[in-house]
Amino acid sequence: MDREPNHGHCHECGITHAHNHVHENQKAVVNRLARAIGHLEKVKRMVEEGHDCSDVLVQLAAVRSAIDNTGKVILQDHMRHCMVDAVAAGDEDAIEDLCRAIERYMK
Amino acid sequence: MDREPNHGHCHECGITHAHNHVHENQKAVVNRLARAIGHLEKVKRMVEEGHDCSDVLVQLAAVRSAIDNTGKVILQDHMRHCMVDAVAAGDEDAIEDLCRAIERYMK
């Protein structure tokens, strides 16, 4: 979604942005999470039904990979929008919050 | 669960084990997966409700960590039971299957 010329307060960053603050990938992120949940439910059924451990591990690795990629999309989205505005507004708390989140996410 | 003295065919490894082949941690694994699903559903709701990206990333990292730990439990369980029997029976296919799964899981 392109940035709109109107201004609005962002409940996420706590600052006023020069656009209606809608994460362009919010729907995509929700869809990715919904797919990851469905995939994880399938893995749970596999374990309940006693499927081969190797197969379970392969499917679990696929879910983990999907979650990793979703995290990357959230981070990129946040960098492109909230962070750009936070930096412009000199909002160092928002930047530090994200740095802490990245540190916890990357480890 | 201690190994039982009776013999049974294992549908997972395809070989006959010197015990009723029940993964001792199957229930624990199912419970871990159920918790991870619930946690991921919470993360999805956070995104839908527009929560702070940093908070979403922290929760997503927690789910990933839970999935990693579940994979470890599955692997350890498999090593302690199926693999011990597969090695004893000279079932190299089962060993190779697991090695491939580990390779995909670790990357």
Backbone of each chain as ProteinMPNN parsed JSONL, in Angstrom:
{"seq_chain_A": "MDREPNHGHCHECGITHAHNHVHENQKAVVNRLARAIGHLEKVKRMVEEGHDCSDVLVQLAAVRSAIDNTGKVILQDHMRHCMVDAVAAGDEDAIEDLCRAIERYMK", "coords_chain_A": {"N_chain_A": [[0.848, -1.204, 0.0], [0.616, 2.168, -0.882], [1.999, 5.082, 0.624], [-0.203, 7.26, 2.252], [-1.136, 10.7, 1.922], [-2.22, 11.858, 4.172], [-2.13, 12.419, 7.78], [-1.592, 10.36, 10.701], [-1.977, 8.937, 13.973], [0.203, 6.496, 15.17], [-0.435, 3.497, 16.666], [1.328, 1.573, 17.196], [4.028, 2.466, 17.111], [3.735, 4.686, 18.574], [4.006, 7.214, 17.688], [3.34, 10.064, 15.535], [2.612, 9.478, 12.23], [3.353, 10.235, 8.784], [1.394, 9.097, 7.265], [-1.406, 6.858, 6.794], [-1.09, 4.446, 9.108], [-0.66, 1.471, 8.052], [0.476, -1.727, 7.999], [1.982, -2.89, 5.16], [2.231, -5.555, 4.631], [0.615, -6.859, 6.412], [-1.681, -8.515, 6.06], [-0.577, -10.547, 4.551], [1.228, -11.543, 6.403], [-0.5, -12.484, 8.399], [-1.764, -14.492, 6.922], [0.448, -16.181, 6.412], [1.009, -16.987, 9.034], [-1.345, -18.337, 9.621], [-1.145, -20.482, 7.86], [1.158, -21.682, 8.9], [0.191, -22.484, 11.389], [-1.741, -24.377, 10.597], [-0.034, -26.236, 9.425], [1.49, -27.001, 11.624], [-0.48, -28.213, 13.135], [-0.926, -30.416, 11.558], [1.509, -31.722, 11.894], [1.302, -32.364, 14.584], [-0.822, -34.204, 14.475], [0.483, -36.183, 13.036], [2.36, -37.083, 14.903], [0.642, -38.029, 16.886], [-0.519, -40.112, 15.494], [1.58, -41.771, 15.234], [3.546, -41.529, 13.192], [6.544, -41.903, 11.205], [9.533, -40.874, 12.782], [11.522, -39.483, 11.39], [10.11, -38.361, 9.256], [8.413, -36.674, 10.7], [10.267, -34.892, 11.791], [11.221, -33.645, 9.474], [8.932, -32.284, 8.587], [8.547, -30.628, 10.779], [10.813, -29.049, 10.602], [10.153, -27.666, 8.309], [8.014, -26.114, 9.217], [9.341, -24.532, 11.089], [11.04, -23.128, 9.384], [9.109, -21.677, 7.943], [8.151, -20.037, 9.979], [10.456, -18.588, 10.578], [10.756, -17.163, 8.164], [8.426, -15.646, 8.211], [8.949, -14.005, 10.391], [11.024, -12.533, 9.294], [9.662, -11.084, 7.296], [7.954, -9.511, 8.889], [9.853, -7.988, 10.231], [11.14, -6.64, 8.109], [9.008, -5.173, 7.079], [8.481, -3.556, 9.265], [10.88, -2.133, 9.433], [10.784, -0.694, 7.045], [8.661, 1.028, 7.442], [7.61, 1.847, 10.257], [10.139, 2.261, 11.474], [11.496, 4.056, 9.816], [9.95, 6.316, 10.168], [10.214, 6.606, 12.937], [12.922, 7.186, 13.218], [13.042, 9.566, 11.81], [11.56, 11.093, 13.531], [13.143, 11.109, 15.688], [12.791, 9.179, 17.625], [14.132, 7.436, 19.881], [13.561, 5.416, 21.678], [11.813, 3.664, 20.365], [13.52, 2.657, 18.456], [15.431, 1.368, 20.049], [13.793, -0.559, 21.264], [13.218, -2.17, 19.073], [15.769, -3.059, 18.421], [16.343, -4.624, 20.646], [14.392, -6.577, 20.296], [15.241, -7.725, 17.917], [17.649, -8.789, 18.755], [16.755, -10.767, 20.484], [15.342, -12.236, 18.693], [17.152, -13.163, 16.842], [18.899, -14.861, 18.143]], "CA_chain_A": [[0.0, 0.0, 0.0], [1.401, 3.401, -0.916], [1.738, 5.985, 1.75], [-1.219, 8.278, 2.019], [-0.625, 12.006, 2.339], [-2.789, 12.31, 5.449], [-1.374, 12.05, 8.969], [-2.338, 9.582, 11.682], [-1.18, 8.458, 15.089], [0.484, 5.058, 15.076], [-0.535, 2.868, 17.992], [2.45, 0.655, 17.385], [5.248, 3.198, 17.405], [3.409, 5.742, 19.517], [4.297, 8.53, 17.115], [2.467, 10.439, 14.43], [3.23, 9.21, 10.941], [2.85, 10.993, 7.649], [0.578, 8.185, 6.456], [-2.22, 5.954, 7.595], [-0.133, 3.388, 9.375], [-1.095, 0.092, 7.825], [1.602, -2.511, 7.497], [1.578, -3.362, 3.837], [2.221, -7.017, 4.574], [-0.109, -7.426, 7.566], [-2.533, -9.62, 5.634], [0.321, -11.626, 4.14], [1.787, -12.124, 7.635], [-1.588, -13.257, 9.025], [-1.924, -15.709, 6.108], [1.601, -17.059, 6.665], [0.846, -17.566, 10.371], [-2.456, -19.296, 9.54], [-0.605, -21.686, 7.204], [2.082, -22.326, 9.844], [-0.651, -23.14, 12.405], [-2.289, -25.576, 9.96], [1.074, -27.175, 9.236], [1.859, -27.515, 12.949], [-1.562, -29.129, 13.516], [-0.671, -31.642, 10.802], [2.646, -32.392, 12.558], [0.766, -32.921, 15.844], [-1.565, -35.414, 14.112], [1.474, -37.205, 12.647], [2.929, -37.656, 16.136], [-0.441, -38.794, 17.531], [-0.753, -41.333, 14.713], [2.788, -42.59, 15.251], [4.326, -41.492, 11.945], [7.996, -42.013, 11.294], [10.168, -39.713, 13.403], [12.243, -38.726, 10.357], [9.102, -37.559, 8.542], [7.95, -35.63, 11.619], [11.325, -33.879, 11.892], [11.27, -32.887, 8.214], [7.782, -31.366, 8.594], [8.792, -29.635, 11.835], [11.809, -28.124, 10.045], [9.435, -26.815, 7.348], [7.258, -25.13, 10.007], [10.317, -23.591, 11.648], [11.465, -22.274, 8.286], [7.989, -20.772, 7.654], [8.116, -19.053, 11.065], [11.614, -17.709, 10.36], [10.47, -16.263, 7.046], [7.391, -14.707, 8.656], [9.656, -13.027, 11.224], [11.771, -11.634, 8.399], [8.698, -10.179, 6.648], [7.527, -8.547, 9.917], [10.987, -7.106, 10.48], [11.334, -5.787, 6.93], [7.863, -4.265, 7.053], [8.678, -2.612, 10.352], [12.001, -1.269, 9.068], [10.392, 0.193, 5.943], [7.62, 1.977, 7.822], [7.72, 2.41, 11.603], [11.477, 2.71, 11.813], [11.8, 5.256, 9.034], [9.266, 7.421, 10.836], [10.769, 6.767, 14.281], [14.212, 7.855, 13.056], [12.749, 10.951, 11.412], [11.007, 11.788, 14.703], [14.128, 11.014, 16.775], [12.226, 8.315, 18.676], [15.174, 6.432, 20.149], [12.987, 4.274, 22.406], [11.275, 2.723, 19.381], [14.676, 2.018, 17.818], [16.007, 0.435, 21.029], [12.844, -1.678, 21.398], [13.39, -3.063, 17.936], [17.09, -3.689, 18.53], [16.224, -5.697, 21.642], [13.579, -7.646, 19.693], [16.092, -8.401, 16.93], [18.628, -9.58, 19.499], [16.078, -11.972, 20.985], [14.864, -13.037, 17.566], [18.264, -13.739, 16.078], [19.721, -15.827, 18.901]], "C_chain_A": [[0.884, 1.255, 0.0], [1.049, 4.268, 0.284], [0.7, 7.036, 1.352], [-0.677, 9.607, 2.52], [-1.163, 12.483, 3.691], [-1.968, 11.791, 6.643], [-2.236, 11.224, 9.924], [-1.418, 9.114, 12.796], [-1.017, 6.944, 14.995], [0.474, 4.445, 16.471], [0.645, 1.938, 18.259], [3.705, 1.385, 17.822], [4.995, 4.317, 18.412], [3.732, 7.122, 18.982], [3.355, 8.807, 15.947], [3.207, 10.253, 13.109], [2.593, 10.068, 9.857], [2.069, 10.071, 6.71], [-0.369, 7.442, 7.384], [-1.36, 4.73, 7.843], [-0.745, 1.997, 9.256], [0.114, -0.666, 7.314], [1.188, -3.147, 6.186], [1.468, -4.879, 3.779], [1.428, -7.655, 5.706], [-0.948, -8.644, 7.172], [-1.684, -10.826, 5.225], [0.897, -12.332, 5.372], [0.743, -12.992, 8.33], [-1.793, -14.575, 8.259], [-0.781, -16.698, 6.332], [1.455, -17.754, 8.022], [-0.259, -18.62, 10.365], [-1.966, -20.602, 8.901], [0.334, -22.439, 8.148], [1.306, -23.079, 10.931], [-1.223, -24.441, 11.834], [-1.235, -26.662, 9.792], [1.461, -27.835, 10.569], [0.781, -28.485, 13.466], [-1.391, -30.475, 12.807], [0.473, -32.441, 11.46], [2.162, -33.063, 13.844], [-0.002, -34.219, 15.55], [-0.602, -36.547, 13.732], [2.051, -37.892, 13.881], [1.889, -38.533, 16.827], [-0.655, -40.135, 16.83], [0.492, -42.212, 14.607], [3.555, -42.634, 13.933], [5.821, -41.581, 12.234], [8.621, -40.724, 11.826], [10.884, -38.85, 12.372], [11.286, -37.81, 9.61], [8.619, -36.39, 9.407], [8.983, -34.502, 11.692], [11.402, -33.011, 10.64], [10.137, -31.862, 8.175], [7.96, -30.257, 9.625], [9.809, -28.598, 11.356], [11.139, -27.16, 9.069], [8.644, -25.74, 8.088], [8.209, -24.075, 10.566], [10.774, -22.599, 10.584], [10.382, -21.248, 7.941], [7.915, -19.669, 8.71], [9.272, -18.064, 10.919], [11.316, -16.683, 9.271], [9.407, -15.232, 7.406], [8.021, -13.603, 9.511], [10.41, -12.02, 10.368], [10.84, -10.622, 7.744], [8.242, -9.105, 7.637], [8.614, -7.499, 10.135], [11.193, -6.136, 9.323], [10.241, -4.728, 6.839], [8.056, -3.142, 8.072], [9.793, -1.63, 10.015], [11.558, -0.243, 8.032], [9.41, 1.276, 6.371], [7.853, 2.596, 9.208], [9.094, 3.016, 11.846], [11.864, 3.99, 11.091], [11.183, 6.477, 9.715], [9.852, 7.683, 12.221], [12.095, 7.521, 14.212], [13.984, 9.331, 12.729], [12.279, 11.763, 12.609], [11.986, 11.755, 15.883], [13.657, 10.157, 17.925], [13.19, 7.169, 18.968], [14.647, 5.223, 20.895], [12.489, 3.214, 21.437], [12.41, 1.951, 18.728], [15.292, 0.991, 18.772], [15.118, -0.784, 21.245], [13.061, -2.684, 20.281], [14.728, -3.786, 18.009], [17.051, -4.843, 19.531], [15.45, -6.884, 21.063], [14.424, -8.445, 18.688], [17.089, -9.306, 17.661], [17.996, -10.881, 19.992], [15.655, -12.859, 19.835], [15.982, -13.785, 16.875], [18.986, -14.86, 16.838], [19.232, -17.247, 18.735]], "O_chain_A": [[1.802, 1.367, 0.813], [-0.037, 4.185, 0.858], [0.741, 7.606, 0.262], [0.146, 9.641, 3.436], [-0.615, 13.413, 4.283], [-1.206, 10.834, 6.51], [-3.458, 11.369, 9.951], [-0.221, 8.918, 12.584], [-1.982, 6.213, 14.769], [1.262, 4.82, 17.339], [0.919, 1.568, 19.401], [4.369, 0.985, 18.778], [5.929, 4.833, 19.026], [3.734, 8.096, 19.734], [2.672, 7.913, 15.445], [4.289, 10.803, 12.903], [1.47, 10.553, 9.989], [2.09, 10.257, 5.493], [-0.166, 7.399, 8.598], [-0.947, 4.053, 6.901], [-1.268, 1.434, 10.218], [0.71, -0.286, 6.306], [0.179, -3.849, 6.107], [0.708, -5.425, 2.979], [1.547, -8.858, 5.943], [-0.932, -9.669, 7.854], [-2.029, -11.971, 5.514], [1.037, -13.555, 5.389], [1.047, -14.092, 8.793], [-1.972, -15.632, 8.862], [-1.006, -17.904, 6.431], [1.736, -18.946, 8.154], [-0.14, -19.661, 11.011], [-2.328, -21.691, 9.347], [0.319, -23.669, 8.2], [1.704, -24.168, 11.344], [-1.196, -25.479, 12.494], [-1.504, -27.847, 9.988], [1.72, -29.036, 10.64], [1.095, -29.459, 14.15], [-1.671, -31.531, 13.375], [0.409, -33.666, 11.567], [2.557, -34.187, 14.156], [0.138, -35.207, 16.27], [-0.834, -37.711, 14.059], [2.213, -39.112, 13.911], [2.196, -39.629, 17.294], [-0.931, -41.151, 17.468], [0.465, -43.266, 13.971], [4.148, -43.657, 13.594], [6.279, -41.363, 13.355], [8.284, -39.627, 11.381], [10.86, -37.623, 12.465], [11.589, -36.644, 9.359], [8.44, -35.273, 8.922], [8.635, -33.322, 11.661], [11.618, -31.802, 10.722], [10.345, -30.714, 7.781], [7.585, -29.108, 9.394], [9.685, -27.412, 11.664], [11.501, -25.985, 9.002], [8.601, -24.59, 7.652], [7.921, -22.879, 10.523], [10.883, -21.399, 10.836], [10.69, -20.086, 7.677], [7.651, -18.51, 8.387], [9.099, -16.86, 11.11], [11.587, -15.493, 9.43], [9.472, -14.085, 6.966], [7.679, -12.427, 9.379], [10.438, -10.825, 10.663], [11.175, -9.442, 7.643], [8.149, -7.931, 7.28], [8.344, -6.3, 10.212], [11.397, -4.941, 9.54], [10.503, -3.558, 6.562], [7.832, -1.965, 7.791], [9.671, -0.433, 10.279], [11.909, 0.933, 8.125], [9.331, 2.327, 5.735], [8.253, 3.756, 9.305], [9.214, 4.131, 12.353], [12.475, 4.889, 11.669], [11.812, 7.53, 9.822], [9.976, 8.834, 12.638], [12.365, 8.389, 15.041], [14.631, 10.218, 13.285], [12.552, 12.96, 12.706], [11.7, 12.303, 16.947], [14.061, 10.366, 19.069], [13.089, 6.086, 18.392], [15.199, 4.129, 20.778], [12.704, 2.02, 21.645], [12.295, 0.752, 18.473], [15.633, -0.119, 18.362], [15.61, -1.902, 21.392], [13.085, -3.894, 20.51], [14.819, -4.974, 17.701], [17.643, -5.898, 19.303], [15.797, -8.041, 21.3], [14.333, -9.67, 18.618], [17.341, -10.437, 17.244], [18.607, -11.948, 19.932], [15.611, -14.082, 19.967], [15.793, -14.897, 16.383], [19.618, -15.715, 16.218], [19.813, -18.17, 19.305]]}, "seq_chain_B": "MDREPNHGHCHECGITHAHNHVHENQKAVVNRLARAIGHLEKVKRMVEEGHDCSDVLVQLAAVRSAIDNTGKVILQDHMRHCMVDAVAAGDEDAIEDLCRAIERYMK", "coords_chain_B": {"N_chain_B": [[8.807, -44.65, 29.964], [9.527, -47.979, 30.757], [11.263, -50.505, 28.925], [9.438, -53.155, 27.591], [9.455, -56.71, 27.972], [8.332, -58.172, 25.912], [7.956, -58.805, 22.328], [7.453, -56.765, 19.39], [6.186, -55.557, 16.265], [7.464, -52.685, 14.751], [5.868, -49.975, 13.405], [7.001, -47.694, 12.634], [9.8, -47.89, 12.283], [9.853, -50.145, 10.832], [10.867, -52.5, 11.619], [11.262, -55.382, 13.812], [10.985, -54.921, 17.205], [12.465, -55.394, 20.456], [10.566, -54.781, 22.291], [7.416, -53.309, 23.265], [6.714, -50.924, 20.987], [6.55, -47.914, 21.999], [6.853, -44.55, 21.956], [8.43, -42.99, 24.539], [8.103, -40.325, 25.092], [5.943, -39.471, 23.604], [3.406, -38.438, 24.334], [4.207, -36.172, 25.705], [5.417, -34.786, 23.614], [3.227, -34.323, 21.925], [1.771, -32.647, 23.61], [3.552, -30.485, 23.812], [3.5, -29.612, 21.155], [0.829, -28.864, 20.948], [0.772, -26.714, 22.71], [2.531, -25.003, 21.352], [1.032, -24.504, 19.056], [-1.144, -23.111, 20.169], [0.214, -20.881, 21.099], [1.158, -19.803, 18.713], [-1.249, -19.14, 17.548], [-1.962, -17.087, 19.214], [0.013, -15.229, 18.534], [-0.752, -14.712, 15.912], [-3.204, -13.433, 16.37], [-2.207, -11.164, 17.643], [-0.916, -9.88, 15.514], [-3.103, -9.41, 13.836], [-4.49, -7.638, 15.433], [-2.83, -5.523, 15.398], [-0.583, -5.242, 17.107], [2.505, -4.103, 18.622], [5.374, -4.432, 16.578], [7.835, -5.265, 17.64], [7.07, -6.669, 19.935], [5.623, -8.728, 18.74], [7.661, -10.046, 17.354], [9.228, -10.975, 19.467], [7.501, -12.826, 20.661], [7.196, -14.584, 18.541], [9.765, -15.56, 18.342], [9.818, -17.02, 20.671], [8.001, -19.062, 20.085], [9.365, -20.316, 18.006], [11.589, -21.24, 19.393], [10.316, -23.073, 21.085], [9.479, -24.937, 19.189], [11.937, -25.815, 18.227], [12.931, -27.066, 20.534], [11.058, -29.104, 20.807], [11.616, -30.611, 18.548], [14.141, -31.541, 19.278], [13.485, -33.23, 21.43], [11.972, -35.191, 20.089], [13.953, -36.239, 18.457], [15.838, -37.194, 20.32], [14.303, -39.117, 21.633], [13.858, -40.839, 19.52], [16.456, -41.657, 18.967], [17.077, -43.039, 21.285], [15.414, -45.221, 21.182], [14.146, -46.314, 18.542], [16.504, -46.12, 16.949], [18.488, -47.499, 18.329], [17.508, -50.067, 18.162], [17.409, -50.327, 15.384], [20.093, -50.242, 14.682], [21.012, -52.489, 16.007], [19.674, -54.368, 14.5], [20.871, -54.047, 12.126], [19.753, -52.296, 10.312], [20.258, -50.323, 7.903], [18.945, -48.528, 6.254], [17.055, -47.232, 7.865], [18.748, -45.821, 9.496], [20.019, -44.135, 7.66], [17.8, -42.682, 6.758], [17.204, -41.226, 9.067], [19.534, -39.74, 9.323], [19.349, -38.104, 7.071], [17.073, -36.687, 7.757], [17.988, -35.333, 10.002], [19.905, -33.734, 8.83], [18.314, -32.045, 7.298], [16.876, -30.941, 9.32], [18.698, -29.573, 10.879], [19.728, -27.515, 9.34]], "CA_chain_B": [[8.285, -46.029, 30.043], [10.572, -49.001, 30.618], [11.046, -51.449, 27.827], [8.756, -54.394, 27.953], [10.206, -57.861, 27.469], [7.703, -58.786, 24.742], [8.379, -58.298, 21.037], [6.39, -56.209, 18.559], [6.65, -54.931, 15.032], [7.383, -51.228, 14.815], [5.409, -49.43, 12.127], [7.814, -46.542, 12.27], [11.105, -48.304, 11.782], [9.648, -51.277, 9.94], [11.559, -53.694, 12.118], [10.709, -55.931, 15.043], [11.719, -54.473, 18.376], [12.372, -56.244, 21.641], [9.691, -54.101, 23.246], [6.284, -52.635, 22.629], [7.336, -49.676, 20.593], [5.831, -46.691, 22.328], [7.805, -43.5, 22.293], [8.124, -42.615, 25.917], [7.737, -38.914, 25.183], [4.936, -39.129, 22.592], [2.387, -37.555, 24.917], [4.868, -34.889, 25.998], [5.63, -34.117, 22.323], [1.905, -33.84, 21.496], [1.441, -31.496, 24.465], [4.41, -29.363, 23.403], [2.998, -29.102, 19.869], [-0.453, -28.197, 21.229], [1.108, -25.405, 23.301], [3.125, -24.171, 20.294], [-0.088, -24.089, 18.199], [-1.866, -22.078, 20.915], [1.078, -19.702, 21.145], [1.179, -19.243, 17.355], [-2.567, -18.517, 17.346], [-1.899, -15.815, 19.947], [0.833, -14.324, 17.716], [-1.592, -14.313, 14.766], [-4.16, -12.436, 16.877], [-1.444, -9.93, 17.896], [-0.702, -9.219, 14.221], [-4.417, -8.942, 13.384], [-4.893, -6.5, 16.27], [-1.878, -4.429, 15.217], [0.361, -5.061, 18.218], [3.857, -3.658, 18.31], [6.17, -5.422, 15.852], [8.866, -5.815, 18.525], [6.408, -7.666, 20.779], [5.287, -9.877, 17.886], [8.906, -10.776, 17.076], [9.65, -11.67, 20.693], [6.622, -13.989, 20.83], [7.499, -15.507, 17.447], [11.024, -16.21, 18.718], [9.485, -18.001, 21.713], [7.389, -20.219, 19.404], [10.439, -21.018, 17.284], [12.373, -21.938, 20.4], [9.506, -24.222, 21.532], [9.508, -25.925, 18.104], [13.291, -26.38, 18.25], [13.048, -27.986, 21.667], [10.233, -30.277, 20.511], [12.408, -31.413, 17.6], [15.205, -32.209, 20.045], [12.877, -34.32, 22.204], [11.635, -36.244, 19.122], [15.214, -36.832, 18.009], [16.416, -37.948, 21.428], [13.431, -40.269, 21.816], [14.101, -41.735, 18.393], [17.797, -42.217, 19.131], [17.1, -43.965, 22.425], [14.582, -46.391, 20.947], [14.197, -46.845, 17.173], [17.848, -46.238, 16.387], [19.202, -48.571, 19.027], [17.025, -51.321, 17.585], [17.78, -50.381, 13.972], [21.524, -50.579, 14.626], [21.127, -53.901, 16.412], [19.146, -55.198, 13.412], [21.622, -53.728, 10.902], [18.846, -51.625, 9.379], [20.97, -49.108, 7.496], [18.003, -47.575, 5.653], [16.475, -46.434, 8.941], [19.801, -44.912, 9.959], [20.192, -43.11, 6.624], [16.599, -41.827, 6.81], [17.335, -40.297, 10.18], [20.632, -38.81, 9.015], [18.824, -37.112, 6.131], [16.144, -35.832, 8.513], [18.798, -34.455, 10.857], [20.541, -32.744, 7.956], [17.297, -31.055, 6.943], [16.397, -30.27, 10.521], [19.746, -28.729, 11.464], [20.168, -26.391, 8.491]], "C_chain_B": [[9.429, -47.035, 29.856], [10.244, -49.924, 29.463], [10.394, -52.715, 28.35], [9.519, -55.564, 27.351], [9.595, -58.495, 26.216], [8.151, -58.125, 23.444], [7.192, -57.732, 20.259], [6.978, -55.559, 17.323], [6.449, -53.427, 15.133], [6.996, -50.677, 13.451], [6.275, -48.261, 11.676], [9.133, -46.962, 11.642], [10.975, -49.472, 10.815], [10.379, -52.527, 10.401], [10.924, -54.153, 13.422], [11.595, -55.544, 16.222], [11.52, -55.442, 19.531], [11.557, -55.537, 22.718], [8.458, -53.616, 22.496], [6.767, -51.247, 22.278], [6.421, -48.474, 20.834], [6.88, -45.651, 22.673], [7.452, -42.958, 23.649], [7.648, -41.175, 26.037], [6.651, -38.498, 24.206], [3.905, -38.144, 23.13], [2.975, -36.175, 25.21], [5.061, -34.093, 24.706], [4.31, -33.527, 21.815], [1.511, -32.601, 22.309], [2.265, -30.268, 24.096], [3.89, -28.747, 22.109], [1.686, -28.342, 20.068], [-0.204, -26.806, 21.81], [1.675, -24.463, 22.236], [2.03, -23.656, 19.356], [-0.859, -22.951, 18.87], [-1.092, -20.764, 20.936], [1.089, -18.999, 19.787], [-0.159, -18.57, 17.025], [-2.618, -17.156, 18.044], [-1.107, -14.782, 19.136], [0.02, -13.807, 16.53], [-2.592, -13.239, 15.198], [-3.451, -11.094, 17.12], [-1.245, -9.154, 16.597], [-2.019, -8.631, 13.721], [-4.837, -7.675, 14.13], [-3.902, -5.341, 16.195], [-0.957, -4.167, 16.392], [1.724, -4.617, 17.704], [4.684, -4.776, 17.676], [7.217, -6.064, 16.749], [8.28, -6.916, 19.396], [6.084, -8.931, 19.983], [6.538, -10.721, 17.64], [9.382, -11.574, 18.287], [8.815, -12.94, 20.891], [6.897, -15.048, 19.751], [8.795, -16.266, 17.748], [10.77, -17.288, 19.77], [8.865, -19.257, 21.091], [8.467, -21.022, 18.683], [11.283, -21.834, 18.25], [11.638, -23.188, 20.898], [9.525, -25.328, 20.478], [10.876, -26.608, 18.053], [13.415, -27.427, 19.353], [12.219, -29.242, 21.459], [10.968, -31.206, 19.546], [13.502, -32.194, 18.307], [14.653, -33.404, 20.806], [12.545, -35.495, 21.274], [12.897, -37.004, 18.714], [15.827, -37.702, 19.104], [15.637, -39.234, 21.669], [13.727, -41.324, 20.749], [15.462, -42.416, 18.527], [17.79, -43.303, 20.201], [16.351, -45.264, 22.123], [14.748, -46.964, 19.543], [15.623, -47.103, 16.721], [18.645, -47.368, 17.023], [18.803, -49.923, 18.428], [17.438, -51.454, 16.123], [19.241, -50.783, 13.819], [21.718, -52.054, 14.949], [20.681, -54.817, 15.284], [19.886, -54.94, 12.099], [20.785, -53.039, 9.85], [19.445, -50.281, 8.952], [20.053, -48.075, 6.855], [17.423, -46.64, 6.713], [17.482, -45.401, 9.426], [20.002, -43.782, 8.949], [19.013, -42.139, 6.58], [16.745, -40.774, 7.899], [18.434, -39.282, 9.911], [20.158, -37.719, 8.069], [17.893, -36.137, 6.847], [16.914, -34.848, 9.391], [19.424, -33.35, 10.014], [19.545, -31.638, 7.601], [16.846, -30.269, 8.159], [17.412, -29.249, 11.04], [20.042, -27.479, 10.63], [19.39, -25.118, 8.768]], "O_chain_B": [[10.199, -46.938, 28.9], [9.085, -50.09, 29.084], [10.754, -53.254, 29.397], [10.166, -55.409, 26.316], [10.261, -59.27, 25.531], [8.668, -57.008, 23.461], [6.057, -58.169, 20.448], [8.109, -55.075, 17.33], [5.39, -52.957, 15.549], [7.702, -50.883, 12.464], [6.284, -47.886, 10.503], [9.528, -46.448, 10.595], [11.904, -49.752, 10.057], [10.493, -53.498, 9.653], [10.158, -53.425, 14.053], [12.797, -55.809, 16.23], [10.551, -56.2, 19.579], [11.829, -55.68, 23.91], [8.45, -53.523, 21.268], [7.18, -50.481, 23.149], [5.632, -48.085, 19.973], [7.695, -45.849, 23.574], [6.326, -42.522, 23.891], [6.895, -40.832, 26.948], [6.444, -37.304, 23.989], [3.571, -37.153, 22.481], [2.33, -35.149, 24.993], [4.892, -32.873, 24.695], [4.267, -32.392, 21.341], [0.985, -31.631, 21.762], [1.75, -29.15, 24.069], [3.839, -27.525, 21.969], [1.457, -27.309, 19.44], [-0.88, -25.842, 21.451], [1.348, -23.276, 22.212], [2.085, -22.51, 18.909], [-1.189, -21.953, 18.23], [-1.666, -19.683, 20.809], [1.036, -17.772, 19.709], [-0.2, -17.565, 16.317], [-3.224, -16.207, 17.548], [-1.493, -13.616, 19.055], [0.088, -12.628, 16.183], [-2.804, -12.257, 14.487], [-4.005, -10.03, 16.845], [-1.384, -7.932, 16.568], [-2.057, -7.498, 13.241], [-5.447, -6.769, 13.561], [-4.093, -4.308, 16.838], [-0.586, -3.023, 16.656], [2.042, -4.74, 16.521], [4.699, -5.908, 18.158], [7.47, -7.264, 16.646], [8.896, -7.964, 19.584], [6.243, -10.049, 20.473], [6.491, -11.949, 17.706], [9.873, -12.696, 18.156], [9.346, -13.993, 21.243], [6.839, -16.249, 20.017], [8.913, -17.455, 17.452], [11.418, -18.335, 19.768], [9.162, -20.376, 21.51], [8.482, -22.252, 18.742], [11.647, -22.974, 17.964], [12.253, -24.233, 21.109], [9.58, -26.511, 20.815], [10.967, -27.821, 17.862], [13.932, -28.523, 19.137], [12.619, -30.326, 21.882], [10.947, -32.427, 19.705], [13.763, -33.354, 17.986], [15.27, -34.469, 20.832], [12.8, -36.65, 21.615], [12.909, -38.233, 18.637], [16.281, -38.816, 18.84], [16.217, -40.299, 21.882], [13.83, -42.518, 21.032], [15.602, -43.604, 18.237], [18.415, -44.351, 20.044], [16.622, -46.293, 22.742], [15.414, -47.983, 19.364], [15.928, -48.165, 16.177], [19.376, -48.094, 16.349], [19.641, -50.8, 18.218], [17.777, -52.545, 15.666], [19.588, -51.569, 12.937], [22.465, -52.769, 14.282], [21.224, -55.908, 15.113], [19.565, -55.545, 11.076], [21.046, -53.161, 8.654], [19.176, -49.245, 9.559], [20.339, -46.879, 6.901], [17.309, -45.432, 6.504], [17.128, -44.262, 9.729], [20.139, -42.619, 9.327], [19.192, -40.935, 6.392], [16.455, -39.596, 7.692], [18.289, -38.102, 10.231], [20.512, -36.551, 8.232], [17.911, -34.933, 6.591], [16.541, -33.681, 9.508], [19.472, -32.189, 10.42], [19.884, -30.454, 7.603], [16.483, -29.096, 8.062], [17.041, -28.201, 11.569], [20.553, -26.492, 11.159], [19.641, -24.091, 8.138]]}, "name": "protein", "num_of_chains": 2, "seq": "MDREPNHGHCHECGITHAHNHVHENQKAVVNRLARAIGHLEKVKRMVEEGHDCSDVLVQLAAVRSAIDNTGKVILQDHMRHCMVDAVAAGDEDAIEDLCRAIERYMKMDREPNHGHCHECGITHAHNHVHENQKAVVNRLARAIGHLEKVKRMVEEGHDCSDVLVQLAAVRSAIDNTGKVILQDHMRHCMVDAVAAGDEDAIEDLCRAIERYMK"}
